[in-house]
Amino acid sequence: MSDDYIDEPWTVSEEQRLRFAGLFLLEFMINHPQVFQVWLERDDADLEPILEWLLVKEWILIRNGKEYIPSEEGRNVIKRFMERYARFVYFFDVFSGVDLGAGEFAFDRYFEILGEPEWRDFLHQERFDDVRIAIAEHLGINAVEIVFMSFIREDRFGRDAAGWQFDLLLGSVWDEILGVCNNAIDVRELGYQDGERWIDGSTVAEDILQQGGVLLGKLLARADSELKGTGPTRGGGNEADRIVAPVEFPPASDFNFANYIEPANRDRFWEDNWDR
């Protein structure tokens, strides 16, 4: 192992925040559905920089000079985002509980533990480490993106609590995201001494990736329905406000999971193409 390794902290730029927040808000506008007035009032005023960014990207339009509405291009962007989000939901959870000493995955027992509280207690046993950030790093995926998606899944941004508009771009939730990224196990920390040999962290990460990919295939083959995951929910809005068709959360059958672990296909499969 190199002695001059510098563990750089994860950061998020203003442009990245706008991009992530914009995708979150655009999905809300399309699937809820929700229309925002150009003259934003009260807490919605905190959404102005996000809406202006979406307008510049042409993912939303102004209708009759009065309200922001999603464009068809915006819907295409959310469709691609939802596909990427689904890959996270279906794939990365397998790496949320790995016994690095024994080489075991908590998800090996996924179908043995039927109750949600019992499953959470098992997954959070001290022997299991969450290596999702390390695997993302190994795959060349921005860890901030992975944690952002997990926060969406856990409804950490919320759209019902007061002040969610401010939190979406400037709230302390971004400090929490960076805290998760920077405190997580990284690829370097996966390395270990084996007798006189040093096993590099990237070698360990690749082994975990291969084993986790095989396990994921078995889990999905056994019970696709139990592992479907959930996307951002629709409902609660006024159907009369719907401008474009809603975007459905893709089923697991839409993906060839072998591509997750094949190096030759990996870059293409994880390519960031939200805005193309």
Secondary structure, 3 states (H helix, E strand, C coil): CCCCCCCCCCCCCHHHHHHHHHHHHHHHHHHCCCCEECCCCHHHHHHHHHHHHHHHHCCEEEECCCEEEECHHHHHHHHHHHHHHHHHHHHHHHHHCEECCCCEEHHHHCCCCCCHHHHHHHHCCCCCECCHHHHHHHHCCCHHHHHHHHHHHCCCCCCCCCCHHHHHHHCCHHHHHHHHHHHCCCCHHHCEEECCEEECHHHHHHHHHHHHHHHHHHHHHHCCHHHCCCCCCCCCCCHHHCCCCCCCCCCHHHCCCHHHHCHHHHHHHCCCCCCC
